[in-house]
């Protein structure tokens, strides 16, 4: 993990998100421009897959509840314990790696399925055009040539 930007208000944070496209945002609840929850709400529209950690001096449940509604990964209270933050980031990193591996596997599976669909279509066409028990009328082809079928 690397820090790609440090900003001091919500508007600058939103601009940094657009420019840097980070995977994780660590934000305070209270900051000028946009508060942390507004930032998360807007950032989710830009990059739905980002993870968030909210830091707050507020122990009120309504802040935490709102953060949870926005899909925040963790809600840390000030003063921040360095070990707790490190543990949170390590957990998020592991989830990120698993999610990317799962997505890569799903993409490979989709490619494999598409390749098999193409093979099945070709085999189906070959079987239909080469079956002797089903009369098939194909213009300009009066018989089934095995070499023709093997080209598929």
C-alpha positions in Angstrom: 0.0 0.0 0.0 1.1 3.5 -0.7 -0.3 6.9 0.2 -1.2 8.7 -3.1 -2.6 11.9 -1.7 -3.1 13.8 1.6 -5.6 16.6 1.5 -7.2 18.8 4.2 -10.8 19.3 3.0 -13.5 17.3 1.3 -13.5 19.2 -2.0 -9.7 18.5 -2.4 -10.3 14.9 -1.4 -12.9 14.5 -4.1 -10.6 16.0 -6.7 -7.8 13.7 -5.6 -10.1 10.7 -5.9 -10.9 11.7 -9.5 -7.2 12.1 -10.3 -5.5 9.4 -8.3 -8.2 6.7 -8.4 -7.3 5.2 -5.0 -8.6 1.9 -3.7 -8.9 3.0 -0.1 -10.0 6.3 1.4 -9.3 7.2 5.0 -11.4 10.2 5.9 -12.5 12.2 8.9 -16.2 12.9 9.5 -15.7 16.6 10.2 -13.8 18.6 7.6 -14.3 21.7 5.6 -15.9 21.7 2.1 -17.6 18.3 2.3 -17.8 16.3 5.5 -16.6 12.7 5.4 -20.0 11.2 4.8 -20.8 13.6 1.9 -17.4 12.7 0.5 -18.1 9.0 0.6 -21.5 9.5 -1.0 -20.0 11.4 -3.9 -17.0 9.2 -4.2 -19.1 6.1 -4.5 -20.7 7.5 -7.6 -17.2 8.0 -9.1 -15.7 4.7 -8.0 -18.1 2.2 -6.6 -15.5 -0.4 -5.6 -13.5 1.8 -3.2 -13.2 0.9 0.4 -13.5 3.5 3.2 -12.2 4.0 6.7 -13.9 6.7 8.7 -12.1 8.5 11.6 -14.2 10.4 14.0 -14.1 12.0 17.4 -17.9 11.5 17.6 -19.1 8.5 19.5 -22.7 9.1 18.5 -24.3 6.1 17.0 -26.0 8.1 14.2 -22.6 8.9 12.6 -21.5 5.3 12.7 -24.9 4.1 11.4 -24.8 6.5 8.5 -21.2 5.4 7.7 -22.3 1.8 7.7 -25.1 2.6 5.3 -22.5 3.9 2.9 -20.6 0.7 3.1 -17.7 1.9 5.2 -15.2 -0.8 6.1 -14.3 0.5 9.5 -15.2 3.4 11.8 -12.3 4.4 14.1 -12.6 6.7 17.0 -10.0 9.4 17.8 -7.4 9.3 19.2 -6.5 6.6 16.7 -4.5 3.6 17.9 -1.7 3.0 15.3 -2.0 -0.8 15.7 -5.8 -0.7 15.2 -5.3 1.3 12.0 -2.6 -1.0 10.7 -4.8 -4.1 11.5 -7.7 -2.4 9.7 -5.6 -1.7 6.6 -4.1 -5.2 6.6 -7.6 -6.7 6.7 -8.7 -4.4 3.8 -5.6 -5.3 1.8 -6.4 -9.0 2.2 -10.0 -8.4 1.1 -8.8 -6.4 -1.9 -6.5 -9.2 -3.0 -9.2 -11.8 -2.6 -11.7 -9.7 -4.5 -9.3 -9.1 -7.3 -8.4 -12.8 -7.5 -12.1 -13.7 -7.6 -12.8 -11.1 -10.3 -9.8 -12.4 -12.4 -11.2 -16.0 -11.9 -14.7 -14.9 -13.0 -13.2 -13.2 -16.1 -11.3 -16.3 -17.0 -14.4 -18.4 -16.6 -16.4 -16.0 -18.8 -13.7 -16.3 -21.5 -13.7 -20.1 -21.2 -17.5 -20.2 -21.5 -17.4 -18.0 -24.6 -14.8 -20.2 -26.2 -16.9 -23.3 -25.5 -20.1 -21.6 -26.8 -18.2 -20.9 -30.1 -17.0 -24.5 -30.3 -20.5 -25.8 -29.5 -22.1 -23.6 -32.2 -19.6 -24.9 -34.7 -20.2 -28.5 -33.7 -23.9 -28.0 -33.8 -23.7 -26.5 -37.3 -21.5 -29.3 -38.4 -23.8 -31.9 -37.0 -26.9 -30.4 -38.5 -25.4 -30.0 -41.9 -23.8 -33.5 -41.9 -26.6 -35.7 -40.5 -27.8 -38.1 -43.1 -31.1 -39.0 -41.4 -32.3 -35.3 -41.5 -32.7 -33.9 -45.0 -31.1 -30.5 -45.1 -31.4 -28.2 -48.0 -28.4 -25.9 -48.2 -28.0 -23.9 -51.4 -25.1 -24.9 -53.6 -24.2 -27.9 -51.3 -25.6 -31.2 -52.3 -23.5 -33.5 -50.0 -21.6 -33.4 -46.8 -17.9 -33.3 -47.3 -16.0 -34.4 -44.2 -13.2 -32.0 -45.0 -15.7 -29.2 -45.0 -17.0 -30.3 -41.6 -13.4 -30.5 -40.2 -12.8 -26.8 -41.0 -15.1 -25.9 -38.1 
